[in-house]
């Protein structure tokens, strides 16, 4: 998986806090807790992970053209 963007900014829909995170290349991040308001984020329906739902960049498997992540963290 070369040439992929591995950093994404997640924006919390509850408080609008934004934080840049490093995305895993071997799994989906299904849960993410906002470091500002502590809201637990889950992917929106139809998305495989929180980066695809709330991030500025889709997760590496989606960037690589795969249909979905094979594992979830």
ABEGO torsion letter per residue (X at the ends): XBGBBABBBBBBAAAGBBBBBBBBAABBBABBBBAAAGBBBBBBBGBABAAAAABABBBAAAAAGBABBABBX
